[in-house]
């Protein structure tokens, strides 16, 4: 969890002059890959925490970019009047909880063995 949070922080702090859609595209690539890798298991609570962390980092990035705008103006400009989703010129921030989770199931009985069956005594 610390590695993905470090990557998110680095992306958001990388350059204040980058347009928001470029930052969102980069974040989306990282988030999609991480959630695709960790979706097998019980990870919904982790994805929810990651969603809140990403939102907090992106809003901090936006506030750093526009220090003189108040929250209402920022919400109208970047959030479409609401707080989620963050959108910039057609690019929407990926929601990690939408990736879903899938449990790994044991399928030993369905996989054939390369060794011959032992003779019953």
C-alpha positions as CSV (number, residue, x, y, z in Angstrom):
1,X,0.0,0.0,0.0
2,X,2.9,2.4,0.8
3,X,4.3,1.9,-2.7
4,X,1.1,2.9,-4.5
5,X,0.6,5.8,-2.2
6,X,4.1,7.0,-2.8
7,X,3.5,6.8,-6.6
8,X,0.3,8.8,-6.3
9,X,2.0,11.4,-4.2
10,X,4.9,11.7,-6.7
11,X,2.6,12.0,-9.7
12,X,0.5,14.7,-8.1
13,X,3.5,16.7,-6.9
14,X,5.5,16.2,-10.1
15,X,4.8,19.4,-11.9
16,X,2.4,22.2,-11.0
17,X,2.2,23.3,-14.6
18,X,1.0,20.1,-16.1
19,X,-2.6,20.2,-17.3
20,X,-5.0,18.2,-15.1
21,X,-6.0,15.8,-17.9
22,X,-2.3,14.7,-18.2
23,X,-2.1,14.1,-14.5
24,X,-5.4,12.1,-14.5
25,X,-4.3,9.9,-17.4
26,X,-1.0,9.1,-15.6
27,X,-2.9,8.4,-12.4
28,X,-5.5,6.2,-14.2
29,X,-2.7,4.0,-15.7
30,X,-1.1,3.4,-12.3
31,X,-4.4,2.8,-10.5
32,X,-5.8,0.5,-13.1
33,X,-2.7,-1.6,-13.1
34,X,-2.5,-1.8,-9.3
35,X,-6.2,-2.7,-8.9
36,X,-6.0,-5.3,-11.6
37,X,-3.2,-7.0,-9.8
38,X,-4.7,-6.9,-6.3
39,X,-8.4,-7.5,-7.2
40,X,-8.1,-11.2,-6.5
41,X,-8.7,-11.3,-2.7
42,X,-10.6,-9.4,-0.1
43,X,-9.5,-5.9,-1.1
44,X,-12.7,-3.8,-1.3
45,X,-11.8,-1.9,1.9
46,X,-8.3,-1.2,0.6
47,X,-9.7,0.1,-2.7
48,X,-12.1,2.4,-0.8
49,X,-9.2,3.7,1.2
50,X,-7.2,4.2,-2.0
51,X,-10.1,6.1,-3.6
52,X,-10.2,8.5,-0.7
53,X,-6.5,9.0,-0.7
54,X,-6.4,9.6,-4.5
55,X,-9.2,12.1,-4.2
56,X,-7.4,13.9,-1.4
57,X,-4.2,14.1,-3.4
58,X,-5.8,15.3,-6.6
59,X,-7.8,18.0,-4.8
60,X,-4.6,19.1,-3.0
61,X,-2.9,19.3,-6.4
62,X,-5.7,21.4,-7.9
63,X,-5.7,23.7,-4.8
64,X,-1.9,24.2,-5.2
65,X,-2.4,25.0,-8.9
66,X,-5.1,27.6,-8.1
67,X,-4.4,29.1,-4.7
68,X,-6.8,32.0,-5.0
69,X,-9.9,30.0,-6.0
70,X,-12.3,29.0,-3.2
71,X,-13.8,25.5,-2.9
72,X,-17.0,26.4,-4.6
73,X,-15.2,27.7,-7.7
74,X,-12.9,24.7,-7.8
75,X,-15.9,22.4,-7.6
76,X,-17.6,24.1,-10.4
77,X,-14.5,24.1,-12.6
78,X,-13.1,20.6,-12.1
79,X,-15.8,18.5,-10.5
80,X,-18.9,19.4,-12.5
81,X,-20.6,20.9,-9.5
82,X,-20.2,17.8,-7.4
83,X,-17.2,16.4,-5.6
84,X,-16.8,13.1,-7.6
85,X,-15.8,12.4,-10.3
86,X,-12.8,14.6,-11.0
87,X,-13.0,15.4,-14.7
88,X,-10.7,17.4,-17.1
89,X,-11.4,17.7,-20.8
90,X,-12.9,14.2,-21.1
91,X,-10.6,12.4,-18.8
92,X,-12.2,11.1,-15.6
93,X,-10.3,10.0,-12.5
94,X,-10.5,6.2,-12.2
95,X,-12.5,4.9,-9.2
96,X,-10.6,1.9,-7.7
97,X,-13.8,0.5,-6.1
98,X,-15.3,0.1,-9.6
99,X,-12.6,-2.5,-10.4
100,X,-14.5,-5.0,-8.3
101,X,-12.9,-8.0,-6.5
102,X,-12.9,-11.6,-7.4
103,X,-12.0,-14.4,-5.0
104,X,-9.5,-17.0,-6.0
105,X,-11.0,-20.4,-6.0
106,X,-9.2,-23.7,-5.6
107,X,-9.7,-25.8,-8.8
108,X,-7.6,-28.8,-8.2
109,X,-10.4,-31.2,-9.0
110,X,-10.8,-29.6,-12.4
111,X,-7.2,-29.7,-13.4
112,X,-5.9,-33.0,-14.8
113,X,-2.8,-34.4,-13.2
114,X,0.2,-35.3,-15.5
115,X,0.9,-38.4,-13.3
116,X,-1.0,-41.7,-13.5
117,X,-3.5,-42.4,-10.8
118,X,-2.3,-44.6,-8.0
119,X,-3.7,-48.2,-8.0
120,X,-6.3,-48.8,-5.4
121,X,-5.2,-51.5,-3.0
